[in-house]
Amino acid sequence: MTYLSTDRWGSARKMPPEPYGSKFKDFINIHIEYFYHGNYPKDEVKEEFDLWCRRVKEFIDELESETMRKTRRLER
């Protein structure tokens, strides 16, 4: 959400290269459904929150790992 607030929806959807772009779009789409449309599993809010926290953390960890790998390669 920090990234989105600095970018606004338009170009944020185009920015990350694949395979990250598709995953990022999924995050945006679920955010729109849940936050703006109110379409979220109201009986399982904590479980759903925990699920998406885990998915976002995994996504960020992947990006960080990939970035570090590319940085090390460039430093050689």
C-alpha positions in Angstrom: 0.0 0.0 0.0 2.9 2.3 0.6 4.0 1.9 -3.0 0.4 2.4 -4.3 0.0 5.6 -2.4 3.0 7.1 -4.1 2.0 6.0 -7.5 -1.8 5.8 -7.8 -3.4 2.9 -9.5 -2.6 3.5 -13.2 1.1 2.8 -13.7 1.4 0.7 -10.6 -0.3 -2.1 -12.4 2.3 -2.0 -15.2 5.5 -1.6 -13.2 6.7 -4.9 -11.8 8.2 -7.3 -14.4 6.8 -10.8 -14.6 6.4 -13.0 -12.7 5.9 -10.3 -10.1 3.5 -8.1 -12.1 0.7 -10.8 -12.1 1.1 -11.3 -8.3 1.1 -7.5 -7.7 -2.1 -7.1 -9.8 -3.7 -9.8 -7.7 -2.9 -7.8 -4.6 -4.4 -4.6 -6.2 -7.5 -6.4 -7.3 -8.2 -8.0 -4.0 -7.6 -4.7 -2.3 -10.2 -3.1 -4.5 -12.7 -5.9 -3.9 -12.2 -5.8 -0.2 -11.7 -2.2 0.6 -13.7 -0.3 -2.0 -16.5 -2.8 -2.7 -16.7 -4.4 0.8 -16.6 -7.9 -0.8 -14.6 -9.8 1.8 -15.4 -12.9 3.9 -17.0 -11.2 6.8 -17.2 -14.5 8.8 -13.5 -15.2 8.4 -11.9 -11.7 8.7 -8.9 -12.7 10.8 -8.2 -15.8 8.8 -8.4 -13.9 5.5 -6.2 -11.1 6.9 -3.6 -13.6 8.1 -3.7 -15.3 4.7 -3.0 -12.0 2.8 -0.4 -10.9 5.3 1.4 -14.2 4.6 1.1 -13.8 0.8 2.3 -10.2 0.9 5.3 -11.1 3.1 6.2 -14.0 0.8 6.0 -11.6 -2.2 8.2 -9.0 -0.5 10.7 -11.7 0.5 10.8 -12.9 -3.1 11.4 -9.4 -4.4 14.1 -8.7 -1.9 15.8 -12.0 -2.6 15.7 -11.3 -6.4 17.0 -7.8 -5.9 19.8 -8.9 -3.7 20.7 -11.7 -6.3 20.8 -9.2 -9.1 22.7 -6.6 -7.1 25.4 -9.2 -6.2 25.6 -10.2 -9.9 26.1 -6.5 -10.9 28.8 -6.0 -8.3 31.0 -8.7 -9.8 
